[in-house]
């Protein structure tokens, strides 16, 4: 891939991931205020439908695609991923959650190679495995792992599967159809656990946070869907690591959360893995 095209894709992914972090930061603030993670997840999809539908240009002939198993499976993956990461954010620092979450690119990379027939290289595989080592340092399995971090890992697995199914469907369906379909299906799937029997008080700050959460997630994932239509999953997977920059910054600025020493080393290793993969991609494109 030419350097200009690679930088274009990298910029789009970073912008998409930053929007997602904004959304999850708003979600964490709501949850810390006592709101249920399931309600936050459902409201994100439901409000996302309202925000995106006018721009989706949904056609009548596309309605049948809502029953396409790949479209449904993709929506299930992102719904489960958002529920899991919001549950993790209830108890864990945002930077640690996203560090553990970065098992996702590994899952996406493996699935893309196994089921989508995408090419691999020794260098890219090596750097992705280095990123996995970084995730292990953040997760600390067996010596400090918590239920919250376990939910973050689960969220990463769901998100990796979501990235792979996005790549599998992005060449078949319009990006805006994929976006509105995941929002509508997600809102339906999460309604039984997300719609409260007693609605929380809608203070101006709560309404603002719900809106920011939905807008950040919707815009971020819409950009990511578009990016998947112009680049392979094996290229996009390591670029998702740029989310660490935004997540760490938001954790410090909004919550005053600093990763512990082991987790900080893991985050640095994950970042190095991402930049190393970009270098490997650039070298292979020459």
N, C-alpha and C positions, 0 to 999 in steps of 0.2 A: 504494500500500500504506500503511495507517495506520501512524503512527510506532511505536505499541506492537507491532504485528505485525513491523515492520521490525527493531526492537530485539531482539525474540524470535528472529528468524531470524539476526541478526548474532551474538547470544550463542551460539546453537547452533553456528554455523559456527566461531566462535573456539574454543569448547570442543573441537570435532571436530579442528580443525587443531592445537591444543595436544597432544592425545593422539597425533596422527600424529608431531609433532616429538619427543615423548618416545620413541616407538617407533624413530624414525630415529636419535636420539641413542644409544640402546642398541645399535642396529645398527652405528653408527660405532665405538663402543667395542669391540665384538666384532671388527670388521674390523681396527682398529688393533692388536689383540692377535694377529692372524695368521689369523683365520677367513676363509674364502672368502665374498665377497659373494653368490655364488649359493647357498651353503648357508644364509646368513642369510636370504635371500629365501624359499627353499623352507621353511625351518623356521618362518618367520612364517606362511605359509599353512597348513602341516600342523598346527602347534600351534593356530592360529586355528580350525581345524575342530573340534579337541577342546574348545576353550573355548566356542565359539558353538553347536555342534550341540545341546546339551541345551536351549538356549533358542530354537532356530529353529522348533520345532514343525513340522518338515518333514512334509508330507502325502504319502501315496502317489500321489495324483493330480498332484502337482507334479513327480514324478520325470521325466516326459516333457519338462518345460520345460528340463531340463539340455541338451537338444539344440536348443533355440531359438537361432537364429543370433545374435540380439541379446544374449542372455544369455552365450553363449560369447564373442562379440566383446568384450563389456564385461570379462569375466574376463581375456581376453588383454591388453587395454589396461592394466589395473591390474597384472598380472603383469610385463609389460614395463617399466612405469613404475617399479615398486619395484626391479627388477633394475638399471635404469639409475641411479636415484638413489643406491642403495647403492654402486654402482661409483664414482659421482662423489664420494661421501663418503669414499672410501678415500684420496683425495689432496687434497681441497679443503676449506676452512673451511665449516662448516655454514651460516653466514649467506649466503655467496656462492653455495652450491649452491641454497638456496631462492630467492635472488634470481633466478638464471638459470632456475630451475624455474617462475617465475611468468610464463613464456610461456604456461603452461597456461590461465589464465583468458581470454587472448586467443583461443586455439584453441577453447575451450569456447564463448565468445561467438559466434564466427564460425560454428561448426558448428550451434549452436542456431538462429541466424537462417536459415542456408542450408537446413537439413534438418528442423528442428522448427517452422519458421514462427513463431518468437517475435519479438515486437516489439522495435524498436530506437529509440533517440533520439539526436539529434545530440550532446547533452551527455554521455551515457553513452559513446558511441563516442569522443568526444574524450578523456575521462579514461582510457579503456582504452588508447588509443594513447599517452597520456602514460606509463602504466604500462609499455608496451612500450619506450619510450625509456629508462626506468629499467632495464629488463632488459638493454638493449644496453650501458648503462654498466657493469653488473655483469659481463656476458659479455666485453666488450672485444674484439669480433671483429676479428681482424687485428692487434691490438696488445696482446698479453698473454693471449689466449685459450689455454686448456689443454685436453688431452683430457678431463680430469675435468669441466670446465665444459661441454664439448660433450655429455657424458653427462647433465649436469643439464638442459640444454636439451631433449635427447631425452626425458628423463623428463617434463618439462613438457608436451611435445607429446602423449605417451601419456596423461598425466593429464587434459589438456584433452579429449581424445577420450573418456576414461572418464567425465568429468563429463557430457558431452553424451549418451552412451549411458545413463548412469544416469537422466538426466532423461527419456529416451525410454522407459525401461522401468519407471520408478517408479510410473506410474499404472496399469500392467498387472499387475505382480507385487508381492507383499508385501515390505516392506523387509527382513524377516528372511530371506525366501527369497533375495532378491538378495544378501544378505550371505553366507549359507552357500554359495550357488552359486558366487560368485566365489572363495571359499576352497577349495572342493573342486576346482573346475576348475583354479584356479591351482596347487594342490599337485600335481595330475596333470601339468600342462604343465611345471612346473619340476623334476619328479622326475629326468628324465634328466641335467640339469646340476647339480642341487642336492644330490642324495643322494650323499654322498662314498663313495669306495672304502675310505677309512680314516677312521673317525669321529674328530672332535677330542676332546680330553680334556674331560670334563664336570665342571669344577670348580664349586663353589658359585656363584662370581661369573659364570661363563659361563652356567650354567643360569638364573640370575636375569635376566641380560641378554636371553637368548633369550625368556624369559617376558614381560619388559617390552616387548620389541619386538613380539611377537605381540599382546599385550593392547592396547598403544597403537594399533597399526594397526587392529585389529579394531573396537575401541570407537569410534575416530575415524571410520572409514568407515561404521560402522553409523549413527552420528548424522548423518553427511552424507547417507546414503541416505534417512533419514527427512526431513531438511530438504528434499531435492529433491522430496519428495512434497507439500510445502506451499508451495513457492516456485519461481519460474522460474529457469532456468539463467542468464539475463541478470542476475538479482538476486544469485544466489549467487556467480557468477564473480568480481566485484570483492571480495566479502567474504572470499574465500580469501586475499586479501592480508594479512589479520590474522595469518596464519601467520608473517609476518616478525618480529613482536614476539617470539613464542616462540622462533623459530629463532635470532635474534640474541642473546637472553638466554641460551639454552642454550649457544651457541657461546662466549660470554664466560665464563659461570659454570663450565662443565664442561671446556672445552678451552682457555680463555684465548685464543680466536681473535677478533681485531678485524679487521673489513673494512678494506681499504686505502682511501685517500681517494676515489678514483674510484668504487669499489664502494659506499662509504658514501653518496655523493651519489646513486647509483643506487637504493639501498635507500630513502632518504628520498623520492625521486621516486615510487617504487612505492607507498610508504605514502600519499603525498599523492593519488596516483591513486585508491587505494581509498576514502579518505575523501571525495574529490571525487565519486566515483561514488555513494556513499551519499547525499550532498547532492542530486545530480541526481535520484536515485530518489525522494527525499522531495519534491522540488519537483514532479515529474511526477505524484505521487499526490494532490496537492492539487486 
